[in-house]
C-alpha cells in the first residue's frame, strides 16, 4: 500500500515559517506557508521564508494550499510560493481578507485562486479530503484541519488554545475531535509552542478587562500597539474607547489596511463617528483620543518606533501619554521591543506591557489543554509542530507520559520525511529545508556566506588594498592605496595604513617568471590580515583589489 508522507519545510525547530506538506502517491497538499522575522545576526535581512525546492522538483504534485489562520507566520510567505506555482488556496473568510491584502502588495490578487471555506466543510483534492474545524486562537476565523487520507484521518491543529470565554465566541471544537478519536485518528500533529507552561492558558477575556481598565485610568492620550492581524484585540480597544467617550485614530500601513478589510467583511464593529483622520486627531482633545498603531515588535520603520524616535509624521510622544503594548516579543525581537520601551519612558510616557499588567495572553495551549486533545483524539501516531526543538522534545515526552508508545511519538525537524503505512511510522529521508532570506527585492540571493561577511564587517570593519601591477612581471607600478572603513579611528589610521603599505611592498617586491594572480591576491589578503591582527588584535575583512596594466 502507498505510504502517507509528512514533510515539514518550516516551523519545526523554530517559531515561525510554518509549512507542512502531506503527500500520498502523486498528490501533495501544503498546510500554511508562513514567514519568520529575521534574528539579530541576520543583518539586512527583511524576512525568512521556507525553501520550496522539494515542491518545485515536481510542481504538478502540489494540488492545493490550506491555511489555518491569518497570522504572518502562517500566511506571510504565500505570495512567494504563488509566484512559482499557482495552485488554489483554501481558507476561512477573514484569513482570505488578510491574504488578499498581501497579494495586492505583491500584485498577485488578479491571478491567485483564494477560496473561502466554512468550518465543518470538507474540500476534496486528489487523494485528500480536508475538513476545517473551529479552534480558539488570538485571531478570529482560526481553524484546525482534519486531513482525511486513504490510511485514516490526520488532525493538524494549527495554533490553538481551549478558551471557554472567547471574545468572538469561537471555541475549539472538542466534540468533532472526540468523534475523530472514536473513529480512529492516524496522526495528531499538534501545536507545541507552550508545552513548557503548566496549567491552562488564560482567556482572552482577561485582556479585554485589562485594556478597559487601562484606558479608563489613563490621564491623557492612549496609544495601543498590537499585531495588525489581531482583529479581536483591535475590537477590544474600540469597545473600550467607545465606553469611555474617546475617539480612535489608526496609523501604520498594515494596521490601516487590515482594519479597513475587517470592517468591510463585518469582523470589526465600529460605531459611527468614532474613527478620526489625521486632521481631526490634531483638533481633538488628547484626553479623549486613542491611537491604534503598528510596532508591537519594535520594527524600525513601524509607527510606534517612529513615535518613540520623534520621526512620525502625525504623532509625537508627549508627557502623560499612556502607551500599551498588547503583545509579547517574538523570540529574537526582545532587544528591539525593550529599546522602544526605554525610549517611550525617556519621552515621559506611561508604558504598560505584559510584565506589568495582563494586556496580552498567549494564543497557544498550555500543558493541560494539550493533554485534553491527546486524550480525546487518541491518535495512533503523534508529532509536535510549531515550536523550537526543546518544545518538540517535551511534547513527545508529554505524549509518552499519557500512554503513547515511544515508537509512535516522533520528534521531527524541518526537512524530515515521515512515512506512515500499515506497519507504522518512521523517518525515512531528509529533503532540503534551509532558510531562504528575503533582502529587498532579492529572494534567496543572500546566503550564510553573505551574512557571515556582513557580521564580519559589522564587528571589525573593512580594509581595502588597491595595487596596480605590471601584467607580465607582477611588479608594482605605483605605491599601493589603502583605505579603511569602520576599522580604526582617525588618530591611528595613518600609522596603520603606512604599515599595510609596507606589507604590500614586501609581498610584491622582485620580479616573477610566472604571475599567479590568484596566489598574489591570497598572499596579500593573508599577510595584511596577519599584520593587522598583530597591531590591533582585530580581524577586519581584508579586500585586495589588483589592477593589471
N, C-alpha and C positions, 0 to 999 in steps of 0.2 A: 504494500500500500504506500502511496505517496506520503511523505512526511510534511508536517507543517514547519516552516522555517520562521523563526523570530529573530529579527536583526535590528538592534538599536544603533542608530547613526549619531545619536547625541542624547544628552540628559542623564546618562548613567555614569556616575563618577564626577558629576558637576551639577551645579544649579543653573539651568538654562539650556538652550539649544536642543530642546526636546524633539526627537523624531524617531519613530519606531516603524519598521517595515514588518508586515505579515505576508508570507509568501507560500503559495500552495500550487505546485505544478508550474504552469505558465502564467499564473495570476498573482499580482502583488498589489497591496494597498499600503499607503503611508498614513500613520496617525500622528498628526501635528508636524509642523515644520517651523521650529522656533529659533530665536537668536539668543545669544549670550552677550552681555555687556563686557567690554574688554577689562582684563585685570590690569593692575597698576603698571606691571612691567611690559605691557603690550603698547609700547609708545607709538602714538599716532594712529592707532587702530580705532575705527569707529564702531564696528560690530564684529562678532564672531558667529559664523553660521555653520551648519552641518556640511560635511563633504558628501556629495551625491554621486561619486564615481561609480559605485556599485549599481545605482539606479540607471545611470547613463550607459553602462555596459550593454544593457538591453532595455531601452526605454519603453518598448512596446509592452513589456510585462506590467508596468505600472498602470493600473486601471483607474485609480481614484485616490484622492486625499480626503481624510476625515479629520475635522478639527474639534477638539473637546471644548475649548473656550477661547476668549479673545485676548488673553494676556500675551505680551510680546514674546515671552519665552516659549510660546506655543504657536504663534502665527507670524512672528516677525520676519522669518526667512522665507515665507511662502512666495513672495514676488521673485526671489532669486531662483527658486525651483521652477516656477511657471514660465520664466524666460527660457528655460531649457526644454521643458516638456509640458505642453498644455493639456492637462488632464482635468476632469471635472472635480470640483471641490464641494464637499457636503458639510454643513454646519448649522447651528441654530441661528435665529434671526438676528440677535444682537451681535453675535460673532461675525455674521456676514457684513453687518454695518461697519464694524471695526476693520474687517479685511478690506472692504471697498475703499475706505479712507486710504489705506496703504497702497492699494492697487492704482488709485488715481495718482499718487505721488510717483509711482513707477511707470505711469502711462500704460497700464495693462487692463484698465477697467472695461475696455470695449471688447477685449478678446477672451478674458478669463471667464470660466463657467462656474460660478459660485451659486450653489443650490441650497435653499433653506429646508431643513428637516425639523420636524417637531419631535419632542421626546415621546417615546413609545413607537415611533415609526422605524421601519427597517428598510435599508437600501440594499438591493441585491446587485453585486458587482462580481462577475466571474464566479469563482468558487465560494465567495464570501457573501454572507448576509449581515449587514452591520446595523445593529439596533441601538438607538440613542436612549439613555435613561437619565433622569434628573439627578443632579448632585448639588449639594450646598458648597459654595466657594465664595470668594470675595468679589465675584462679578456675576451679574445676572446671566441667565441662559447657559450656565456651565453644564456640561453633560459628561457622563461616562459612556463607554461603548461596550456592548456585548457583541463580539465578533463571532458569528456562527460559522463554523468550518465543518468540512466533512468528518473531522475527528471529534467534534464536540465544541461547545462554546468557550470562548476566551473572554474573561472580564478584564477590561482595560479601564481602570477607574478614572484616569486623568487626575487633576488636582481636586481634592475634596476634603470636607470635614462633615461631621454629623452635628448640625445646628438645629436645635428644637425651636428656636425663636428667630428664624432668619428674617432679615429686614424686608426682603421682597418675596417672602412666602415660598422660597424654593428649597425644598427638603431633599435630602439624599434618599432615593427610592429603595429603602431596605426591603420592602415587600417583593419587588421584582428580583432583587439579588438573591433573596431566600428561595424564590421559585427556581432560579437557575441552579442554586445549590442542591435543591431536591432533584432536579433533572440530571445533575452531574456535570460540574464545570471541569473542562480540560485544564485550563490555566488561569491563574489570577496574577495580573500584572498591576501592582498597587503602588500608589504614591508613598514615598519613603521619607519625605523631607523632614518631618518632625517625629520620627520614630524614637529619638532620644528623649523626648519630653513625656514625662509620666502624666497620667490622668487624661483629662478632656480639654480640648481647645475651647476657650470662652466664646460665647455667642457674639455675633456681630452687633447685637442689640446693645451690648455694653459700650461700644464705640459711639453709637447714636446718643446715648445718655451723657457720655463724657464731652462730646462735641457741643451738645446743647448747653451743658453747664459752663464750658469754657467761653462760648460766645455770649452767654448771659452775663458772665462776670467780667468780661473784657472792658477796660475803662475807655478804650478808643477803638480805632480801626482793627479789624481782624483779617489776617491773611492765612489762608489754609492751602497747604500743598499736599497732593497725593498723586498716585498714578493716574494718568489721563484715562485709563481704561476702567478705573474703579467707579463705575456709574452709580452703584448703590451708595458709595461713600459721598459722592457729589450730591446725591439726593438728600442725604442726612444734613449736609451743610446748608442746602437751600431751605429745607424744612426748618432748621434752627434759625436761619436768618429771617424767614417769614414770621416765626413765632415771636422774635424779639424786635420786630419792626426795623429790620435792616434791609438794604438793597444789595445786589450782588453784581460784581464785575468779574469777568472771566478773561484770563490772559495766558499766553503760551500757545503756540500753533496747534500742537496735538490736542491740548485741552479744549481749545475753541472748536476744533473740528469734531472731536468726539462728543462734546456737549450738544452741538447742533445736530449731529447724526442721531443721538439718543433721544433728543426732543422730537425729531421728525418721525422716529419709529415708535414713539409713545413710551419709552423706557424712563424718561425723566418727566416728572410732574412739576412744571414751572408756573407759579401763579402769575397772573397778568401784572405787568408793571414792576416786577421785582428785579429784572435784569437791567443793567446800565451799560451804555457805551463809554468810551474813554472820556469824552467831553462831559457827559452827565456826571461821571465819577468825580471829576475835578471840582464840580459845583455842588456836590452832595456833601452833607456833614460827615466828617470822618468817623464820628462816633456811631453813625448809622450805616456804615459800609462794611461789607465782607468781600474780600478778593479771593477767588479760587484760581490757583496757578500751577504750572508745572515746576519741577525742580526738586522733587522729593528725594532724588538720588544724588543731588549735588552736581548735576550735569553742568559743565562750564557755560553753555550757551542758553540754559533754561531761564525762565522768567525769575524764579526765586533767587538764583545765583546772581543775576544781573541786578536785582533789587538790593541784595546784600552788598554788592560791589559798588552800588550807586550808578549803574550804567543802564538801567531800564528806562525806556522812553516815557512811560506814564506814571511809574510808582517809585518813590524813594522811601526807604525805611525811615520812620520817624520815631522819636522817643515816645513810649507808651503804646506803640503798635503791639498787638499780640499775634505772634506767628505760631501756627500749629502745624507740625509735621506729622500728618496722619499716614504714616508708613514706617516700615523698618528698612534700614540699609540692606540692599542686596549684597551678598558676600563679595568683597573686592571694592565696594563703594564707600566703606566706612570713613576713610580719611576725607573724601570729598564732602560727605554729609556733615561731619563734625567740624570741618573748616567753615562751612556755611553757617552752622550754629554759632561758632565763635564770632564770625563777622556780624551776625544779627545781634548778638549781645553787645558787641562793640558799638553798634549803631543805636543802642538804647532800647531795643525791643524786648518784650517779654516772650520767651520761647517755651513752647510746650511740645515735648516729644515723648516717645513711648517709655523712656526710663523715668519720666516724671509723672505721667498720667496715662490711663488706658485709652489713648486716642488711636490705637491701631490694634487689631487682633490678627492672629495668623489665619490664613485661609486653608490650612492643611491639618489633617487629622493627627492627633496625638496617640499615645500607645493604646489607651482603652478603646478608642474608636477603631483603630486598626484591628484590634482583637475581635471586635464585633463583626467586621467584614470577613475576617478569616473564618470565623465560626459559622456564619450563615452561608457563605459561598462554598465552603468545604472543597476546595479545588484539589484535583489530582496532582498538579504541579504549581509552583509559585516562583515568581521573580519580583524583586523590588525594582521600581522605576523612579525616576525623578528624585535624584539625591546624590550627594557626594559619596565616595566609596565606603566610608565608615557607615553611612546611613544604610547602604545596601547590605552590608555585612550584618549589621544589627537587626535589620528587618528579617533577614534569613534566620537569624538566631531566634527571633520572636516567633516565626512560623514553626520552627522545630519545637520550641517550648510549648506550643499549642497542639503538638501531636503529629506534625508532619515529619515524614522520614527525611533524613539528610540528603538522600539521592534526589528527592523530588523538590527540595527547596534549593534554588540555584542562584548564585551571585553572578550576574553578568556585567560586563562593561562595554563601552562603545565599540562596535565592530565585531563583537562575538556573534557567532551564528549558532543559535539553538535549534536543534531538530527534535520534534516530538512526533512519535508514532506509537503503535500499539505496544512496543517493547519498552517505552519510557521516554525520558528527555535527557539530552546530553549536548554539550557544546562540541561542535564538530569542525569548526573552521573560524577564520578571522578575516574580515574584509577591512579595507582602509576606511577609517572614520576620523581623520585628522581635523584639526581646526582649519577653517577657511576664513581668512581675515579680509574684511571689507575696509578699505582705506580710500576715502574719497570716492572716485569713480571706479577704482580698481577692485576687482573681486578675485582673490586668490593669487594676486601677483606679489603680495608680501608674504614671505615665509619666515621660518625661525632664524634663518641666517641674517635676513634683513633686520629682524627685531634684535638679534644679538648685536649687530653693528650699531643700531640706534641706542641700545643700552650702553654700549662702549662709548659712543660719542657723548651721551648724557652724563656719564660718570667721570670721564677723563679727557674729553675734548679730542682735537684732531691736529696733527702736524702734517702739512703738505710740503713735499720736496720736489721742486721742478728743476730738471737738469737737461741741458742741450748737449747732445753728443754727436760726434762725427760718425756717420753711418758705417763707414768701413772699419775704422780703428776703435770705435767705442771710447774716444778721448773726449774730455770736457772741452767745449768750445768757449764757455764763459763761466764765471762763478755761479754756483747753484743758488736758486731762490728758495727761501724757506719761509713759510707762513704758518702761524699757529692760531687756532680758534678754540676758545674755551679751555686752554691748557694751563698757561701761567699768566700772572698779572703783568702789567706794562713795565714794572721795575725789573723783573727777572728775564723778560723776553729777549732783550738784545744779547745777553750773555749766552742764553740757551741757543739762540739762532746761530751765533758765531760758532758754538761748539758743534752743532749739527753740520754746518758748512765744512768744518774740518774733517768730520767723519766721512762726509761725502767725497771730499778731495782724496782722502786715503783710500776709499774703496775704488775710485775711478782713476787713480794715478797710474801712469805707464801705458805702453802700447799693448794691444792684444792681436794675436794672429787670427783668432776666431771670435766673433762678437756673439755672445749668448745673451740676447735681450731679456729673456725670462729670468735667467740666472742673475743678471745685473740688478733687476728690479727686486728680486727676493733678497739678495745680499744687502742692498740699500735698506730695505724695509727692516730686516733683522738687526743690522748694525746700528741703525738710527734708534730703533726701539730699545735696544740694549743700553745705548748711551743715555737716552732719556730716563730710563728706569734707574740707572746708576746715579744720575744727577738729582732726580726728584722723587724716586720711589712711586712714580705714577706710570700708567700704561696707556697713553693716548693711542688713538687709531692713527697709524702712520700710512700716508698715501703717497708713494713715489710716482712721479709722472716723468717719463723720459720722452724727450723730443728729439727725433732722429733727423739730422741735417746732412 
